[in-house]
Amino acid sequence: METLIDLEKSLDQFRQENDQLNEAQTLIRMGNYFLGQKKWPRAANSLNKSLVIFKENNQRAEQAHTLAYLGLVSWEQAQVQKAIDSFKLSLIIINEIN
């Protein structure tokens, strides 16, 4: 299992190399790490950053994946409508790229 230190090192490396897609993938892994630690704001922050990168690079499947995780973060914070909205948007994207 990756540690937060490992993830931060990877993130720094990808940022230095201007490797946005790997940066975004690392941010998702960080979001999952924080999700497991029940650090909801930090999870949402990492996931939202990855979502921006995926949108900028038109990575639709990754956007759907990230939105599903954001829905989970919202659900865990009892933000039911926000969670539903994230899940719905994820499903819309999945259906569009099917």
C-alpha positions as CSV (number, residue, x, y, z in Angstrom):
1,M,0.0,0.0,0.0
2,E,1.3,3.4,-0.9
3,T,1.9,5.8,1.9
4,L,1.0,9.5,1.7
5,I,4.7,10.3,1.5
6,D,5.1,8.1,-1.6
7,L,2.0,9.7,-3.2
8,E,3.4,13.2,-2.5
9,K,6.7,12.3,-4.0
10,S,5.0,10.9,-7.1
11,L,2.9,14.0,-7.4
12,D,5.9,16.3,-7.2
13,Q,7.7,14.3,-9.8
14,F,4.8,14.4,-12.3
15,R,4.3,18.1,-11.7
16,Q,8.0,18.8,-12.4
17,E,7.7,16.7,-15.6
18,N,4.4,18.4,-16.6
19,D,2.8,15.0,-16.8
20,Q,-0.8,16.0,-16.2
21,L,-2.5,12.7,-16.6
22,N,-0.2,10.9,-14.2
23,E,-0.6,13.8,-11.8
24,A,-4.3,13.4,-12.0
25,Q,-4.1,9.7,-11.4
26,T,-1.9,10.3,-8.4
27,L,-4.4,12.8,-7.1
28,I,-7.1,10.2,-7.3
29,R,-5.0,7.8,-5.3
30,M,-4.4,10.5,-2.8
31,G,-8.2,11.1,-2.7
32,N,-8.7,7.4,-2.0
33,Y,-6.1,7.5,0.7
34,F,-7.8,10.4,2.4
35,L,-11.2,8.7,1.9
36,G,-9.9,5.7,3.8
37,Q,-8.7,8.0,6.6
38,K,-12.1,9.7,6.7
39,K,-10.5,13.0,5.9
40,W,-13.3,14.1,3.7
41,P,-12.2,17.7,2.8
42,R,-8.7,16.5,1.8
43,A,-10.2,13.7,-0.2
44,A,-12.6,16.1,-2.0
45,N,-9.7,18.5,-2.6
46,S,-7.5,15.9,-4.3
47,L,-10.4,14.5,-6.3
48,N,-11.5,17.9,-7.5
49,K,-8.0,18.8,-8.6
50,S,-7.9,15.5,-10.6
51,L,-11.3,16.2,-12.1
52,V,-10.1,19.6,-13.4
53,I,-7.1,18.0,-15.1
54,F,-9.2,15.2,-16.7
55,K,-11.7,17.8,-18.0
56,E,-8.9,19.9,-19.5
57,N,-7.6,16.8,-21.2
58,N,-11.0,15.5,-22.3
59,Q,-10.5,12.2,-20.4
60,R,-14.2,11.3,-20.1
61,A,-13.9,7.8,-18.5
62,E,-11.6,9.3,-15.8
63,Q,-14.0,12.1,-15.2
64,A,-16.8,9.6,-14.6
65,H,-14.5,7.6,-12.2
66,T,-13.6,10.7,-10.3
67,L,-17.2,11.9,-10.0
68,A,-18.2,8.6,-8.6
69,Y,-15.5,9.0,-5.9
70,L,-16.6,12.6,-5.2
71,G,-20.2,11.2,-4.8
72,L,-18.9,8.8,-2.2
73,V,-17.1,11.6,-0.3
74,S,-20.3,13.6,-0.3
75,W,-22.3,10.6,0.8
76,E,-20.0,10.0,3.7
77,Q,-20.5,13.6,4.8
78,A,-24.3,13.2,4.7
79,Q,-24.5,15.6,1.7
80,V,-27.0,13.3,0.0
81,Q,-28.2,15.6,-2.8
82,K,-24.6,16.5,-3.7
83,A,-23.7,12.8,-3.7
84,I,-26.7,11.9,-6.0
85,D,-25.7,14.7,-8.4
86,S,-22.2,13.4,-8.6
87,F,-23.3,9.9,-9.2
88,K,-25.8,11.0,-11.8
89,L,-23.2,13.0,-13.7
90,S,-20.9,10.0,-13.6
91,L,-23.6,7.8,-15.1
92,I,-24.4,10.3,-17.8
93,I,-20.7,10.4,-18.9
94,I,-20.5,6.6,-18.8
95,N,-23.6,6.3,-21.0
96,E,-22.2,8.9,-23.4
97,I,-18.9,7.0,-23.9
98,N,-20.4,3.6,-23.9
